[in-house]
Amino acid sequence: MNRFKISGNRSRSGRVRRSSQSSDAGGARGRIVRRKGQSGRKLGRPASSGYRTRLTGDAERVDSIPLVSVIIPVMNERRTIRRVIREAFAVHPSTEVIVVANGTRDGSSVIAKRAGARVIEYAEPLGHDVGRAVGAEAARGDVLLFIDGDMVIPALRLRPFVNAVLREGVDVALNDYSGPTAKPVVHSVVLAKHTLNAILQRPDLNGTSMTAVPHALSRTALTMVGVESLAVPPLAHAKAIQLGLRVKAVQRVNVGKLNPPRTERERIRPLEQVIVGDHLEALDWVISRGDDRCGFVDRTRKRHYAR
Amino acid sequence: MSSRRRVKRPETEETTAVLPIGCRVSAVVTVLNEEETLPLVLRELGKLPLEETIVVLNGCTDSSLSIARSFPQATVVHYTEKLGHDVGRSIGAKLTKSDIVLFVDGDIPIGADRLKRFIAAIAQGTDVALNDISPFLPLFRDWDEVTKMKAFLNLSLGRPDLRANSMTCVPHAMSRRAIERIGSGLLAVPPKAQAAAIEAGLHVRTAASVNVLQSNRLRQSNVGKDNEVSRLIIGDHIEALKYAMNAGGNRLTNEDSGRRRHVVMRRQL
């Protein structure tokens, strides 16, 4: 039933578990070397291919296991995808770029392959955010950065998300973007995000959410929330907070402005419904772990009088 | 409802609502130490053609009880202990058999002309007539968590048009049909009653705007951002959403049929 095919480089051993200790040490050494401008061995690949090897000491090419995996769901994003991938590779010297092309008919996946990305291809659209989960499942990095194929965000602005996970111990590095809120009535998605954070007792997160890109996850976060929940980002968001992961709004990228005017696919109202439904699903999960009030008690209320 | 007489809908805010003839109307007033405001509240209610005014006193240690008793038209229900939020409304609703029931609080005096609109809305066929607080709300970025919860509940129930208007807020009025369908017991958790009303297909809409945001009396329990009352109301809304999801599924009507989740599951096998 393999209706998808994977192209580009793939590690022979599949996912390799590294002890975080040793990988940190090795990774740090590797990074320092590169920062001094002595770029690591490129093994004959052009820099743009992105398959730079992580060097640990004097070992030979251990594997082409990247430190950072950038996941880009793509659906007919021919105009932007090349630039998006280029910026993704520039996020960190040890980066793999995974493009999950679904329902693409405009040649986006060919462009992505040429740009050096691993391309996971599906003939039909996967639906909202499923591509993220598919990409995350294939990712091998310690840090997973999620971006969109239709939005070119400079590497400079993507790095803080990766660095928050790599260096500051953040598990979920969110885009500090809460949508336009200086108005009396906000978009239903903005409302849903704010409400979920309030319920999760994280009003400080305002309207930030894993629904929005860019955001980065640690490998720990991915394991704990589960790959499949990434297909329902508010569910993953709620799980991350409830499971005690470090969730932090890192830097603001105004994706509202960057989002190009939507084509017919997204202008359809159901997108709003999908996201509102996602938030309800997240709430249902939170409730299932505790009580029907998520800990917001009404001790003083004598319900037995009310019949 | 005994009368089907149509009442002309007021054109502007200032038009006086015409009350129906033949409909039995009552008011439920909940009181917890409201001696300062209760006389004003009852005086305004006295201007309305009410069949009965049920005053539910609970935990009062001031002169609220004797004030209530001094109003001849008031039916006084007195509990020495505090019943907690909104329980009094449920008790009042249980006690009256009127066609239209108006719910007010003892701490917020509201002019009879304003109150009439809520009664008139029910007479016109509305089942739950809410107070439209939208004109008094700040920009969204300054909303408190309670207001967000209210708007999110309505959105989730497929009624974003109701914005942040809620049965948590007074004044509001209900038809007998609504009280019977929802059950008076549920009124002790107003957002739950609202969810039940919308889910049951009852006619829920706003009837008038009364600014109760300013006049709500400050008590020790409702001051500050993360106060006890705000936590209670947030919890009520979560409970209401869960109540709705029990019947309507964990996404309510917000489907994601285009999402092929099984693809992820299959890959993991």
Interface residues (C-beta under 8 A of the other chain):
Chain A: M1 Y122 E124 P125 L126 G127 H128 D129 V130 A133 V134 E137 T181 A182 K183 P184 V185 V186 S188 V190 L191 A192 H194 T195 A198 I199 P203 V227 E228 L230 A231 V232 P270 Q273 V274 V276 G277 D278 H279 L280 E281 L283 D284 I287 D292 R293 C294 G295 F296 V297 D298 T300 R301 K302 R303 Y305 A306 R307
Chain B: Y79 E81 K82 L83 G84 H85 D86 V87 S90 I91 K94 S134 L137 P138 L139 F140 R141 E145 K148 M149 A151 F152 L155 S156 P160 R163 S184 G185 L186 L187 A188 V189 E228 R231 L232 I234 G235 D236 I238 E239 L241 K242 M245 N250 R251 L252 T253 N254 E255 D256 G258 R259 R260 R261 V263 V264 M265 R266 R267 Q268
